[in-house]
Amino acid sequence: MEFLIKVFFILNFIFLEIKKIKSLLINKYKNFREIKIVSFIKYKMGSGDISFKDENINSFLKKNTYKKKTQKKYKNKILIELLLSHHSEPMINNCLIGKDLEKFYNAECIGLVKKNDLLTRKIAESFGINKFEFIDSDSFFLNLKFFIISLRSISCNNIENKIFNYKKDGYELGKSALENYYRFYNSETRNINKFLLYLYLSRAIKSNQQAQKIFKKKFKIFVLGENQFIPNKILFHCALKNSTPVYTYEGSASIGFIGRLYKKYEDRNLIKMQFSSKLSKLLSKIFKNQNLLKIIKKNKDIKNIGKETIWSEKKPKKTYSFKDRKQFNKFFNFENNKKNILFLPHAMSDNIFNNEWNIFKTSYNWFYETISEINNLNSVNWIIKPHPYEYKFPGVTARDVFNEKVKEEKKNIFFLNENIHINEIYKYVDVVLTGNGSAGFEYPSLGIPTITTSDAKYSNFKFTYAPKYKKDYFDMLKRLDKLKKPNKQKIKDAQIFWLTYNKIIRNSHYFLPKINQHGKFKKKLFFKKLLSKIKFKLKSNNFSKDINFQLKNNNRHSFNISIVKKYKNYSFKLNDI
């Protein structure tokens, strides 16, 4: 029976590959339409360079001041990931970081690109990056070979559980396959599409072979944008396993960047933005006597609790305000003598398997099992508020799980519609539940006890209730009405993290225009604004100084250099990697 299933999967794979040829041709046609035909012919004949129909792109490529003038040969090599072909901002940022590292290490940059991505390659060349490693994903026979390998690697029977622990050459390829499956298909863990699991596993195995071949060569450091998903996660792990440090970051030009340096393979699952214990202690000393809540209010961060102000599109929302708790409870038909618990599920298919520990396998499992449990907890009121960015992801939603698991007669459980925002909801809730989201530092900052169920970026600050086992977690849910509020020190530590993470540690690269680029890439607008930045002077760029200071002091994260100068009586030499 399994043999027949796998034969069917192979036929299905071949059918999908044939369909993919059509989409590849369409994409190539779209890309070709952006290029001037005569220049392309000359380029292929070796008698000219590529010109694009967007003159802003051409002008940028010609006038970019980052080209390296020297022809010196360098012993050290830096590999720069440039694989996000549809989005030029992070690719340019990777080039900018690469140029900073090039100076620091006295090295030569090499680009890692897709074979047919002419625009990204030309962008790299405008930065003086003229040598490349290539990743090819379009070979039918190669793809078929790795699909058959994936079928041979795990039996169909119970693949949904076996794949989680599947490793090849010591690499966690099963988790990478699952991560892609949950992110791009469906986050529900009960009704699994086995064919797609094999398909993503084949891509993981193929990427792993390509990554191992690349990192047989010695690189001083690897610059990587996103460290999730295939092939990036596998490149990330392979670099570290081959003793190549990885420089990555979080953020964008519009909100500022925080750089992160990894050196050890055993740290591969450490959350990118998890600040070290050394940094948390330093910040506690610096801000001990400052009124941070006043600064947070001034930045309007409290006003925006519950909103997705950066990544989400501005969807119309109906806003409610309440004069007191009694009016709030009346809106939900809640009993006034019960405590109100705010339950905040994640976008269930995003940011999976990127932490050191988690009580639950995925965000979906956490939400599903918790919803099942609270059906029996009648001593408190429950408000379930879906993630404001959830609509962007495929598959099951919080609403789907709620409709399945919650009985209609449960008057103490309320699902807050996605199009509703409640002003100052923190005034009316007593406890908050989150896996590892931003609520985990926002609500403790306001004195509200918060439970987290996995490793989080703020774990080393220790201001949440963070049970490590399911039994402890579910026992805690049964006594929510008795949960103590955080003390003054925990409140202060939460405020320190909030302010540090959102504002003071971040810095923008002045070369990049500040445009909200999440979602569909605004290519024309981006290159138009980018062109006005090319006269930018290198010496005025503080982000480069942040990186330089970070590397000199072997720090896990970059700091906005102005903070280092402002608090010069404190040592920011943490050596905390």
C-alpha positions in Angstrom: 0.0 0.0 0.0 2.8 2.4 0.9 4.5 1.7 -2.4 1.4 2.7 -4.3 1.0 5.9 -2.3 4.6 6.9 -3.0 4.1 6.1 -6.8 1.1 8.4 -6.7 3.2 11.1 -4.9 5.8 10.8 -7.7 3.2 11.3 -10.4 1.8 14.2 -8.5 5.3 15.7 -8.1 5.8 15.4 -11.9 2.5 17.1 -12.6 3.4 20.0 -10.2 6.8 20.4 -11.8 5.1 20.7 -15.2 2.8 23.3 -13.8 5.8 25.1 -12.3 7.4 25.4 -15.7 4.5 27.7 -16.7 4.8 29.9 -13.6 8.6 30.1 -14.1 8.1 31.2 -17.7 5.6 33.8 -16.6 8.0 35.1 -14.0 10.9 35.2 -16.4 8.7 37.1 -18.9 7.8 39.6 -16.2 11.5 40.0 -15.3 12.4 40.3 -18.9 9.9 43.1 -19.4 11.8 45.2 -16.9 15.0 45.0 -19.0 15.8 46.9 -22.2 15.9 44.2 -24.9 18.9 45.6 -26.9 21.0 45.9 -23.7 20.1 42.3 -22.8 21.3 41.0 -26.2 24.5 42.9 -26.0 25.0 41.6 -22.4 24.6 38.0 -23.6 27.0 38.6 -26.4 29.5 40.0 -24.0 29.6 43.5 -25.5 27.6 45.5 -23.0 25.9 45.7 -19.7 22.3 45.3 -18.6 20.0 48.3 -18.6 16.6 48.4 -16.9 13.5 50.2 -18.1 13.3 52.0 -14.7 15.9 54.7 -15.1 16.1 55.2 -11.4 17.5 51.7 -11.1 20.1 52.4 -13.9 21.1 55.7 -12.2 21.5 54.0 -8.8 23.6 51.2 -10.3 25.9 53.8 -12.0 26.2 56.3 -9.1 26.4 54.0 -6.1 29.4 55.2 -4.2 30.1 52.0 -2.4 32.2 50.4 -5.1 35.6 49.2 -3.8 38.4 50.9 -5.8 41.3 48.7 -4.9 42.1 45.5 -7.0 44.1 44.0 -4.1 43.6 40.2 -3.5 42.2 39.3 -0.1 42.8 36.2 1.9 39.6 36.6 3.9 36.2 36.0 2.2 32.8 37.2 3.4 29.7 35.5 2.0 26.6 37.6 1.6 23.1 36.0 1.2 21.2 37.7 -1.6 18.4 35.2 -2.2 15.2 37.4 -1.8 14.9 38.2 -5.4 11.5 39.9 -5.1 12.6 42.5 -2.4 15.6 44.7 -3.0 15.7 46.5 0.4 17.0 43.6 2.6 19.4 42.6 -0.2 20.8 46.1 -0.3 21.0 46.1 3.5 22.9 42.8 3.4 25.4 44.4 0.9 25.8 47.4 3.2 26.5 45.2 6.2 28.9 43.2 4.0 30.8 46.4 3.1 31.2 47.3 6.8 32.5 43.8 7.6 34.7 44.0 4.6 36.5 46.9 6.2 36.6 45.4 9.6 38.1 42.0 8.5 40.1 43.4 5.5 38.2 40.9 3.4 36.5 40.5 0.0 32.7 40.1 -0.3 31.1 37.2 -2.3 27.4 37.2 -3.2 25.2 34.2 -2.8 22.5 34.6 -5.5 19.9 32.8 -7.5 21.2 32.0 -11.0 18.6 34.0 -13.0 18.3 37.0 -10.7 19.9 39.7 -12.8 18.7 42.7 -10.8 20.1 41.5 -7.4 23.3 40.5 -9.1 23.7 44.0 -10.6 22.9 45.6 -7.3 25.7 43.5 -5.7 28.1 44.5 -8.5 27.2 48.2 -7.8 28.7 47.6 -4.4 31.9 46.2 -5.8 30.8 42.6 -5.2 31.9 40.8 -8.4 32.3 37.2 -7.3 29.3 34.9 -6.7 28.1 31.6 -5.4 24.9 30.4 -7.1 21.9 28.5 -5.9 19.8 26.8 -8.6 16.2 25.6 -7.9 14.8 25.1 -11.4 16.3 21.7 -12.5 13.5 19.2 -13.0 15.7 16.1 -12.8 17.6 17.3 -9.7 14.3 18.2 -8.0 12.9 14.7 -8.9 16.0 13.0 -7.5 15.7 14.7 -4.1 11.9 14.1 -4.0 12.6 10.4 -4.4 15.3 10.6 -1.7 12.8 12.2 0.6 10.3 9.3 0.0 13.0 6.8 0.9 14.0 8.7 4.0 10.7 8.3 6.0 7.8 5.9 5.7 4.3 7.3 5.1 3.0 5.8 8.3 2.9 8.5 10.9 5.2 10.8 8.9 3.7 13.9 10.6 5.4 12.8 13.9 8.5 11.2 12.5 9.5 14.1 10.4 9.9 16.4 13.4 12.9 14.4 14.6 14.4 13.6 11.1 18.0 14.5 10.7 20.5 14.0 7.9 24.3 14.5 8.4 23.4 15.9 11.8 21.1 18.7 10.4 17.5 19.1 11.6 16.0 18.9 8.1 12.7 17.6 9.3 12.0 20.7 11.4 13.0 22.9 8.4 10.5 21.0 6.2 7.7 21.4 8.8 8.5 25.0 9.3 7.9 25.6 5.6 4.8 23.5 5.5 3.2 25.3 8.4 4.3 28.7 7.1 3.2 28.4 3.5 0.4 25.8 3.6 -1.3 25.2 6.9 -0.5 25.5 10.6 -3.0 22.9 11.7 -1.2 19.8 13.0 -4.0 17.3 12.8 -5.0 17.0 9.1 -1.6 16.7 7.4 -1.0 16.8 3.7 1.7 14.0 3.5 2.6 14.8 -0.1 3.5 18.4 0.8 5.6 17.2 3.8 7.7 15.0 1.4 7.9 17.9 -1.0 9.3 20.3 1.6 11.5 17.6 2.9 13.0 17.1 -0.6 13.7 20.8 -0.7 15.4 20.7 2.7 17.6 17.8 1.7 18.5 19.5 -1.6 19.3 22.8 0.2 21.4 21.0 2.7 23.6 19.4 0.0 24.0 22.8 -1.7 24.8 24.5 1.7 27.4 21.8 2.6 29.1 22.3 -0.8 29.2 26.1 -0.3 30.6 26.0 3.3 33.4 23.6 2.4 35.0 26.8 1.4 36.2 28.9 4.3 34.5 32.2 4.9 35.4 34.8 7.6 31.7 35.5 8.2 28.3 34.9 6.6 25.8 37.8 6.3 22.3 36.5 6.4 19.0 38.4 6.4 16.2 36.0 7.4 17.3 32.9 9.3 13.9 31.1 8.9 12.7 28.9 6.1 14.3 26.9 3.3 17.1 27.5 2.2 18.0 30.3 4.7 17.6 28.2 7.9 19.7 25.4 6.4 22.4 27.8 5.3 22.4 29.3 8.8 22.9 26.0 10.5 25.4 24.8 8.0 27.6 27.9 8.3 27.7 27.6 12.1 28.4 23.8 12.0 31.4 24.6 9.7 32.7 27.2 12.2 31.6 30.2 10.1 30.2 33.0 12.2 26.8 34.4 11.0 25.8 38.1 11.1 22.1 38.7 10.9 19.7 41.4 12.1 16.1 42.3 12.8 14.2 45.3 11.5 13.9 47.5 8.5 14.9 51.0 7.5 11.6 52.4 8.7 11.9 51.1 12.3 15.7 50.7 12.6 18.0 47.7 12.8 19.5 45.6 15.6 22.4 43.4 14.5 23.0 39.9 15.9 26.2 37.8 15.8 26.2 34.0 16.1 29.4 32.0 16.5 28.3 28.6 17.9 26.3 25.8 16.3 24.7 25.0 19.7 23.2 28.6 19.7 21.4 28.0 16.4 18.0 28.0 18.1 18.6 31.0 20.3 16.1 33.6 19.5 17.7 36.3 17.3 16.7 39.2 19.6 17.1 37.5 23.0 19.2 39.9 25.0 21.8 38.3 27.2 21.8 38.3 31.0 24.9 40.6 30.9 23.0 43.2 28.9 19.9 42.9 31.1 22.0 43.6 34.2 23.8 46.6 32.5 20.5 48.1 31.4 19.0 47.7 35.0 21.9 49.7 36.3 21.7 52.5 33.7 17.9 53.0 34.0 17.5 52.3 37.7 16.4 55.8 38.6 14.7 56.9 35.4 10.9 57.2 34.8 10.7 54.9 31.8 6.9 54.7 31.7 6.8 58.4 31.0 9.1 57.9 28.0 7.1 54.9 26.7 3.9 57.0 26.9 5.6 59.8 25.1 6.5 57.4 22.3 2.8 56.4 22.1 3.8 52.7 22.6 1.1 52.2 25.3 -1.6 53.7 23.0 -0.7 51.1 20.3 -0.9 48.0 22.5 -2.9 45.4 20.5 -2.3 47.1 17.2 0.1 46.0 14.4 1.5 49.4 13.5 4.5 48.3 11.5 4.0 45.1 9.5 0.2 45.0 8.9 -1.7 46.9 6.3 -3.9 49.6 7.7 -7.2 47.8 7.8 -10.3 49.7 9.1 -11.1 48.9 12.7 -14.0 49.8 15.0 -12.6 51.3 18.2 -14.3 51.1 21.5 -13.6 53.1 24.7 -15.0 52.5 28.1 -15.2 54.8 31.1 -14.7 52.1 33.7 -14.5 48.3 34.3 -18.2 47.9 34.9 -19.0 49.3 31.4 -16.3 47.1 29.9 -17.7 44.0 31.5 -21.2 44.9 30.4 -20.0 45.1 26.8 -18.9 41.4 27.0 -21.7 40.3 29.3 -19.1 39.3 31.9 -19.8 38.9 35.6 -18.2 41.8 37.6 -16.9 39.6 40.4 -14.6 37.5 38.1 -11.1 38.4 36.9 -10.7 39.1 33.2 -8.0 37.1 31.3 -6.7 38.3 28.0 -5.6 35.3 25.8 -3.5 36.3 22.8 -2.8 33.6 20.2 0.0 34.1 17.7 -0.1 34.1 14.0 0.1 30.4 14.1 2.3 29.7 11.1 5.0 32.3 11.7 8.2 32.0 13.7 8.1 28.3 14.5 11.0 26.3 15.9 13.1 29.4 16.6 13.6 29.1 20.3 15.5 26.8 22.7 12.5 25.5 24.5 8.7 25.4 24.2 6.1 23.7 26.2 4.1 23.0 23.0 5.2 21.7 19.6 3.8 24.7 17.8 1.7 27.9 18.4 -1.3 26.0 17.0 -0.8 23.2 19.6 -0.6 25.7 22.4 -3.8 27.5 21.3 -5.7 24.3 20.6 -4.8 22.7 23.9 -5.4 25.8 26.0 -8.8 26.5 24.4 -9.7 22.9 25.2 -8.7 23.5 28.8 -10.4 26.8 29.4 -13.8 25.3 28.4 -13.7 23.9 32.0 -12.4 27.0 33.7 -15.5 29.0 34.8 -14.0 31.0 37.7 -12.6 33.8 35.4 -13.7 35.6 32.2 -11.8 35.0 29.0 -11.2 37.4 26.1 -9.5 35.9 23.1 -8.0 38.4 20.8 -6.5 37.1 17.5 -3.1 38.4 16.3 -3.6 41.5 14.1 -1.4 40.1 11.4 -3.0 36.6 11.3 -4.9 37.3 8.1 -1.7 37.3 6.2 -1.0 33.6 6.7 -2.6 30.6 5.1 -4.3 27.8 7.0 -6.2 27.5 10.2 -7.0 30.6 12.2 -7.7 31.3 15.9 -11.4 31.8 14.9 -11.5 28.3 13.4 -10.2 26.7 16.5 -12.5 28.8 18.7 -15.6 27.8 16.7 -14.6 24.2 16.9 -13.8 23.9 20.6 -15.9 26.5 22.5 -19.4 25.6 23.5 -22.0 28.3 22.5 -23.4 28.5 26.0 -20.0 29.5 27.5 -20.8 33.1 28.6 -17.4 33.6 30.2 -15.5 33.2 27.0 -15.6 35.9 24.3 -13.8 36.0 20.9 -13.0 39.6 20.0 -13.7 40.2 16.3 -10.6 40.9 14.2 -11.9 44.3 13.2 -12.4 45.6 16.8 -9.8 47.5 18.8 -10.3 48.4 22.4 -8.6 51.5 23.7 -6.6 51.0 26.9 -7.7 47.4 27.3 -4.9 46.9 29.8 -7.0 48.9 32.3 -9.7 46.1 32.4 -7.7 42.9 32.3 -6.0 41.1 35.2 -3.8 38.4 33.6 -2.4 38.0 30.1 -1.5 34.8 28.2 1.0 34.8 25.3 3.4 32.2 23.9 6.4 34.6 23.5 4.9 37.7 21.8 5.3 41.4 22.5 2.5 41.2 25.1 5.0 39.4 27.3 6.8 42.7 27.9 4.1 45.3 27.3 1.6 44.1 30.0 4.2 43.4 32.8 5.4 47.0 32.2 2.0 48.1 33.3 1.9 45.8 36.3 -0.2 43.0 34.8 0.9 39.4 35.4 1.7 37.6 32.1 2.2 34.0 31.4 4.6 32.8 28.6 4.9 29.3 27.4 8.2 29.3 25.5 11.6 30.9 25.3 11.3 34.6 24.4 13.5 37.5 23.5 12.9 38.9 27.0 13.4 35.6 28.9 16.7 36.8 30.6 14.8 39.7 32.2 12.6 37.3 34.1 9.5 39.4 34.5 6.9 36.8 33.2 5.5 33.6 34.7 7.3 31.1 32.5 6.4 27.5 33.3 8.6 24.8 31.7 6.2 21.9 31.7 2.6 21.4 30.6 1.4 20.2 34.0 2.7 23.4 35.6 1.1 25.5 32.9 -2.3 24.0 33.2 -2.1 24.0 37.0 -1.4 27.8 36.7 -4.5 28.3 34.6 -6.6 26.8 37.3 -5.5 29.4 39.8 -5.4 32.6 37.6 -7.6 34.4 40.0 -4.8 34.0 42.6 -1.9 35.0 40.5 0.3 37.7 42.1 1.1 40.9 40.2 4.7 41.6 39.3 6.8 43.5 41.9 8.3 46.9 41.3 11.6 45.5 40.0 9.9 43.2 37.5 7.8 46.0 36.3 10.9 48.2 35.9 12.7 45.4 34.0 9.8 45.0 31.6 9.8 48.7 30.9 13.6 48.6 30.3 13.2 45.8 27.8 10.3 47.6 26.1 12.2 50.8 25.7 15.5 49.2 24.7 14.0 46.8 22.1 11.6 49.2 20.5 13.7 52.4 20.5 17.1 53.1 22.1 19.1 50.1 20.8 17.9 50.4 17.2 19.6 52.4 14.4 18.9 53.0 10.8 21.3 53.0 7.9 21.1 56.4 6.4 21.7 55.0 2.9 18.2 53.3 2.9 14.9 55.3 2.4 12.4 54.8 5.3 9.5 53.2 3.5 7.1 50.6 5.0 8.1 47.8 2.7 6.3 44.9 4.3 4.0 43.1 1.9 4.2 43.9 -1.8 7.6 45.6 -2.6 7.1 49.1 -3.8 10.0 48.9 -6.3 9.5 52.1 -8.2 9.1 54.2 -5.1 12.0 52.5 -3.4 14.5 53.1 -6.2 13.3 56.6 -6.7 13.9 57.5 -3.0 17.1 55.4 -2.9 18.6 57.5 -5.8 18.4 60.6 -3.6 20.5 58.8 -0.9 23.5 57.9 -3.1 25.4 61.1 -2.2 25.3 60.0 1.4 28.7 60.3 3.2 30.1 57.1 4.7 31.5 58.8 7.8 28.0 60.0 8.8 26.6 56.5 9.1 26.1 55.5 12.7 24.9 52.0 11.9 28.3 51.2 10.6 29.8 52.4 13.9 27.3 50.2 15.8 28.6 47.1 13.9 32.2 48.1 14.4 31.7 48.5 18.2 29.8 45.2 18.4 32.5 43.2 16.6 35.4 44.8 18.5 33.8 43.9 21.8 32.5 40.4 20.8 28.9 41.6 21.7 25.8 39.5 20.9 23.9 42.6 19.7 24.7 45.9 18.2 23.9 49.1 20.2 23.0 52.5 18.9 26.4 54.2 19.3 24.7 57.3 20.7 23.6 55.3 23.7 27.2 54.1 24.3 28.4 57.7 24.2 25.6 59.0 26.4 26.3 56.4 29.1 30.0 56.4 28.7 30.5 55.8 32.5 29.2 52.2 31.9 31.0 49.5 30.0 29.2 48.1 27.0 32.0 45.6 26.3 29.9 42.6 27.2 31.6 39.7 25.4 28.2 37.9 25.6 28.1 35.7 22.4 
